[in-house]
Amino acid sequence: EFMLCPLGSSDKFVRIVENQLLVQSRDEALGVAFQEFFQAAKFSLWWLPEVNNMCRLRARETAGQGMEGGINVSFTFEAGQEEDDSIESACELSADQDMKRCNLIVSASPFSQGAYRFEGAFWPGRYMAYRSPEQLRMAGKVDEGNDVADFVLVDFSAAYKFMTTSEVLKGAVDSQGGAEGGYVKLSDLRADLQVRLYFQQMLGSAVWNNKDFETFFEGHYEEWDFDAKKSRVRMRPDGPLMRQAAKASKVAINGASQSPMDVDGGAGSTAGTASPEPSGLGETLSTSNSQAATVKLLLDANGDDLAHLSH
């Protein structure tokens, strides 16, 4: 699984937003929490045997690994439009498996090593392209000044690098019992495993001292309510972090019975979904031998797993 990033825009990702394909940075998706942002940016390739480098680009969570189908990036051209490069199509999401609408040929970018282009398999010369500010098009004639036809496939574990410090601290506050707006001691926050991993592996430094945290919270007063006298902090009840949490909870409740990941057990299946023992995630993290592995474990963990991490 990977994220699609237009070449030259390392902070922008192709995302699924209300069944549309948009190219956004985190700053452009205001009010969208970290996990919500990047879960909508996961894609995978389904390779087709008929032609070398032919594939379908599909939303990662709509098909199981090694299984055909799912929701594909698709486009629409009509017969007779092959030679008219002025005609283009919006890139959309569709369960249609029509090869003329969703088969792509992947080729290396002529400009940058490690970047790739996606050409319509039955529409030579038409490439998937990002057009500012947020459009994804299948263009017959790429405008060199406004369109970007080259994309970098970024490993999903790299998403953790785009997590803000406040989001990391929010996860730690949640696990320390402050999810509903309660205060958490600064000493407990500094000792939290998530916080230590973030500073060590992402920032490459030691965890801040109390004075550093005090300065941070005062500079982000709209998100945090810091009690200097008792050296404790909480998420501001009317602040953006609490609003994001309420929104995420509502989305999770409304979408629980419609999860596209129920591909193995079917809708409503509970087989194989038992939660691990409280110490399971902590033990797994302690034996992780790489940053990428650690990041993936944290991204995939649910709230209960994180709440039971040892400190």
C-alpha positions as CSV (number, residue, x, y, z in Angstrom):
1,E,0.0,0.0,0.0
2,F,1.2,3.5,-0.8
3,M,0.3,7.1,-1.2
4,L,0.4,9.1,-4.5
5,C,2.3,12.3,-4.3
6,P,2.6,14.6,-7.4
7,L,6.3,15.2,-8.2
8,G,7.4,18.5,-6.8
9,S,4.6,18.7,-4.2
10,S,5.9,16.5,-1.4
11,D,3.2,17.7,1.0
12,K,0.2,16.9,-1.3
13,F,-1.5,13.5,-1.7
14,V,-4.2,12.0,-3.8
15,R,-7.2,11.5,-1.5
16,I,-10.7,10.1,-1.6
17,V,-13.0,12.7,-0.4
18,E,-16.7,11.9,-0.5
19,N,-16.2,9.5,-3.5
20,Q,-14.1,12.2,-5.3
21,L,-10.4,12.2,-6.0
22,L,-8.7,15.3,-4.8
23,V,-5.0,16.3,-4.4
24,Q,-4.6,17.9,-1.0
25,S,-2.0,18.8,1.6
26,R,-2.9,18.7,5.3
27,D,-3.1,22.4,5.5
28,E,-5.7,22.4,2.7
29,A,-7.8,19.7,4.4
30,L,-8.8,21.9,7.4
31,G,-10.3,20.2,10.4
32,V,-9.3,16.7,9.1
33,A,-7.5,14.6,11.7
34,F,-4.3,12.8,11.0
35,Q,-5.7,9.2,10.6
36,E,-8.7,10.4,8.7
37,F,-6.5,12.3,6.2
38,F,-4.1,9.5,5.5
39,Q,-6.6,6.6,5.6
40,A,-8.2,8.3,2.6
41,A,-4.9,8.4,0.8
42,K,-4.1,4.7,0.6
43,F,-3.9,3.0,-2.8
44,S,-2.6,-0.2,-4.2
45,L,-1.9,-1.6,-7.7
46,W,-3.6,-4.6,-9.2
47,W,-1.2,-5.9,-11.9
48,L,-2.7,-7.4,-15.0
49,P,-0.9,-10.2,-16.9
50,E,-2.0,-9.3,-20.5
51,V,0.5,-6.5,-21.1
52,N,3.8,-5.7,-19.4
53,N,3.3,-2.9,-16.7
54,M,-0.5,-2.8,-17.1
55,C,-2.4,-2.4,-13.9
56,R,-5.4,-0.9,-12.1
57,L,-5.0,1.8,-9.4
58,R,-7.5,1.1,-6.6
59,A,-8.5,2.4,-3.3
60,R,-6.6,0.2,-0.8
61,E,-9.4,-0.7,1.6
62,T,-11.9,-1.8,-1.1
63,A,-10.2,-5.1,-1.9
64,G,-8.3,-7.7,0.1
65,Q,-4.6,-8.3,-0.6
66,G,-4.3,-10.6,-3.6
67,M,-8.0,-10.3,-4.5
68,E,-9.3,-8.9,-7.8
69,G,-12.0,-6.2,-7.8
70,G,-12.4,-3.2,-5.5
71,I,-12.9,0.4,-6.4
72,N,-10.7,1.6,-9.2
73,V,-9.5,5.0,-10.4
74,S,-11.4,5.3,-13.7
75,F,-12.0,7.8,-16.5
76,T,-14.3,8.0,-19.5
77,F,-13.6,8.6,-23.2
78,E,-15.9,8.0,-26.1
79,A,-15.2,6.1,-29.3
80,G,-13.7,8.4,-31.9
81,Q,-11.9,10.6,-29.4
82,E,-8.6,8.7,-29.7
83,E,-7.0,11.4,-31.9
84,D,-8.4,14.5,-30.2
85,D,-5.9,15.4,-27.5
86,S,-8.0,18.4,-26.4
87,I,-10.6,16.1,-24.8
88,E,-9.9,15.1,-21.3
89,S,-11.7,13.3,-18.5
90,A,-11.9,13.7,-14.7
91,C,-10.4,10.8,-12.7
92,E,-13.1,9.2,-10.7
93,L,-13.7,6.2,-8.4
94,S,-15.8,3.3,-9.8
95,A,-16.4,-0.4,-9.2
96,D,-16.6,-0.8,-13.0
97,Q,-14.1,-3.3,-14.2
98,D,-14.3,-2.1,-17.8
99,M,-10.7,-2.4,-19.1
100,K,-11.0,0.7,-21.3
101,R,-12.0,2.8,-18.3
102,C,-9.6,1.7,-15.6
103,N,-6.6,-0.1,-17.1
104,L,-3.4,1.9,-16.9
105,I,0.2,1.5,-18.2
106,V,2.9,2.4,-15.7
107,S,6.1,3.9,-17.0
108,A,9.1,5.6,-15.4
109,S,9.2,9.4,-15.4
110,P,11.5,10.9,-18.0
111,F,12.4,13.6,-15.5
112,S,12.9,12.1,-12.1
113,Q,14.2,8.7,-11.0
114,G,11.7,7.0,-8.7
115,A,8.7,8.8,-10.1
116,Y,6.1,7.2,-12.4
117,R,3.5,8.0,-15.0
118,F,0.0,6.4,-15.5
119,E,-1.1,6.3,-19.1
120,G,-4.5,5.0,-20.3
121,A,-3.9,1.5,-21.5
122,F,-6.4,1.9,-24.4
123,W,-5.8,5.7,-24.8
124,P,-2.2,6.2,-25.8
125,G,-0.8,9.7,-24.9
126,R,-3.4,10.4,-22.2
127,Y,-1.8,10.6,-18.7
128,M,-3.2,11.0,-15.3
129,A,-2.2,14.4,-14.1
130,Y,-2.5,16.7,-11.1
131,R,-3.8,20.2,-12.0
132,S,-3.6,22.9,-9.4
133,P,-5.3,23.5,-7.0
134,E,-6.7,20.0,-6.4
135,Q,-7.9,18.3,-9.6
136,L,-6.9,14.9,-10.9
137,R,-7.4,14.6,-14.6
138,M,-6.8,12.1,-17.5
139,A,-5.3,14.7,-19.9
140,G,-4.9,14.2,-23.6
141,K,-2.4,17.0,-23.7
142,V,-0.5,17.7,-20.5
143,D,0.0,21.4,-19.9
144,E,3.7,21.6,-18.8
145,G,2.9,24.9,-16.9
146,N,-0.1,23.7,-14.9
147,D,-0.2,19.9,-15.0
148,V,2.0,17.4,-13.2
149,A,1.9,13.9,-14.9
150,D,4.6,12.3,-12.7
151,F,3.8,10.8,-9.3
152,V,5.9,9.4,-6.5
153,L,4.6,6.3,-4.7
154,V,5.2,7.0,-1.0
155,D,5.2,4.1,1.4
156,F,2.3,4.5,3.8
157,S,4.5,4.3,6.8
158,A,5.9,7.7,5.8
159,A,2.6,9.2,6.8
160,Y,3.7,9.4,10.4
161,K,6.2,12.1,9.4
162,F,3.3,14.4,8.7
163,M,1.8,14.0,12.2
164,T,1.9,17.3,14.1
165,T,3.3,17.5,17.6
166,S,-0.2,18.3,19.0
167,E,-1.6,15.1,17.4
168,V,1.1,13.0,19.0
169,L,0.5,14.6,22.3
170,K,-3.3,14.1,21.9
171,G,-2.8,10.4,21.5
172,A,-0.7,10.3,24.6
173,V,-3.2,12.4,26.6
174,D,-6.0,10.0,25.4
175,S,-4.0,7.0,26.6
176,Q,-3.4,8.7,30.0
177,G,-7.1,9.1,30.6
178,G,-7.6,12.6,29.2
179,A,-9.7,11.7,26.2
180,E,-12.8,13.4,27.6
181,G,-11.0,16.6,28.5
182,G,-9.4,15.6,31.8
183,Y,-6.0,16.9,33.0
184,V,-2.9,14.8,32.6
185,K,0.3,15.3,34.6
186,L,3.2,16.6,32.5
187,S,5.5,14.0,34.0
188,D,3.2,11.2,32.7
189,L,3.0,12.8,29.3
190,R,6.8,13.1,29.0
191,A,7.2,9.4,30.0
192,D,4.5,8.2,27.5
193,L,5.8,5.6,25.0
194,Q,4.2,7.4,22.0
195,V,5.9,10.7,23.0
196,R,9.3,9.1,23.5
197,L,9.1,7.3,20.1
198,Y,8.1,10.5,18.4
199,F,10.9,12.5,19.7
200,Q,13.5,9.8,19.3
201,Q,12.5,8.6,15.8
202,M,10.8,11.5,14.2
203,L,12.6,14.6,15.7
204,G,15.9,12.8,16.5
205,S,16.1,14.5,19.9
206,A,15.5,13.9,23.6
207,V,12.0,14.5,25.0
208,W,11.5,18.2,25.8
209,N,11.9,19.3,29.4
210,N,9.0,20.8,31.4
211,K,9.9,24.4,30.3
212,D,9.9,23.4,26.6
213,F,6.5,21.8,27.0
214,E,5.2,24.9,28.8
215,T,6.4,27.1,26.0
216,F,4.7,24.8,23.4
217,F,1.4,24.7,25.2
218,E,1.3,28.5,25.7
219,G,2.1,28.9,22.0
220,H,-0.8,26.6,21.1
221,Y,-3.3,27.9,23.6
222,E,-6.2,27.3,21.2
223,E,-5.6,23.6,21.5
224,W,-4.2,23.2,25.0
225,D,-5.2,24.3,28.5
226,F,-2.0,24.2,30.6
227,D,-2.0,24.5,34.4
228,A,1.5,25.8,35.3
229,K,0.9,25.6,39.0
230,K,0.1,21.9,39.0
231,S,2.2,21.1,36.0
232,R,-0.6,19.4,34.1
233,V,-2.4,19.9,30.8
234,R,-5.6,19.0,29.1
235,M,-7.1,19.5,25.6
236,R,-9.1,22.6,25.5
237,P,-12.8,21.5,25.7
238,D,-13.9,23.9,22.9
239,G,-10.7,23.5,20.9
240,P,-9.9,21.8,17.6
241,L,-8.5,18.6,19.0
242,M,-11.7,17.8,20.9
243,R,-13.8,18.7,17.9
244,Q,-11.7,16.4,15.7
245,A,-12.1,13.6,18.3
246,A,-15.9,14.1,18.3
247,K,-16.0,14.0,14.5
248,A,-13.8,10.9,14.3
249,S,-16.0,9.1,16.8
250,K,-19.2,9.9,14.9
251,V,-17.6,8.8,11.6
252,A,-16.5,5.5,13.2
253,I,-20.0,4.8,14.7
254,N,-21.8,5.6,11.4
255,G,-19.3,3.6,9.3
256,A,-18.7,0.6,11.4
257,S,-21.3,-1.6,9.7
258,Q,-20.1,-0.4,6.2
259,S,-16.4,-1.0,6.5
260,P,-14.9,-2.0,3.2
261,M,-12.3,-4.0,5.0
262,D,-14.8,-6.8,5.9
263,V,-13.6,-8.8,2.9
264,D,-12.7,-12.0,4.7
265,G,-15.4,-12.5,7.2
266,G,-18.2,-10.6,5.5
267,A,-20.4,-7.9,7.0
268,G,-20.9,-8.2,10.7
269,S,-18.3,-11.0,11.0
270,T,-16.5,-11.0,14.3
271,A,-14.3,-14.0,13.7
272,G,-10.6,-13.2,14.2
273,T,-11.2,-9.7,15.5
274,A,-10.6,-10.3,19.2
275,S,-8.5,-7.5,20.8
276,P,-5.0,-8.5,21.8
277,E,-4.0,-8.7,25.4
278,P,-3.4,-5.2,26.8
279,S,0.4,-5.7,26.8
280,G,0.5,-7.0,23.2
281,L,1.2,-3.8,21.4
282,G,3.8,-2.6,23.9
283,E,5.7,-5.9,23.6
284,T,5.6,-5.8,19.8
285,L,6.8,-2.2,19.8
286,S,9.7,-3.1,22.1
287,T,10.9,-5.7,19.6
288,S,10.5,-3.5,16.5
289,N,13.8,-3.3,14.7
290,S,13.1,-0.3,12.3
291,Q,11.4,3.0,12.2
292,A,9.1,2.0,9.4
293,A,7.9,-1.1,11.3
294,T,7.3,1.0,14.5
295,V,5.4,3.6,12.5
296,K,3.2,1.0,10.8
297,L,2.3,-0.6,14.2
298,L,1.3,2.7,15.6
299,L,-0.8,3.7,12.6
300,D,-2.6,0.3,12.6
301,A,-3.3,0.3,16.3
302,N,-6.7,1.0,17.6
303,G,-7.6,3.3,20.6
304,D,-7.8,0.5,23.1
305,D,-4.3,-0.8,22.1
306,L,-2.8,2.6,22.5
307,A,-4.6,3.2,25.8
308,H,-3.0,0.1,27.3
309,L,0.6,0.9,26.3
310,S,2.9,0.7,29.2
311,H,4.6,4.0,30.2
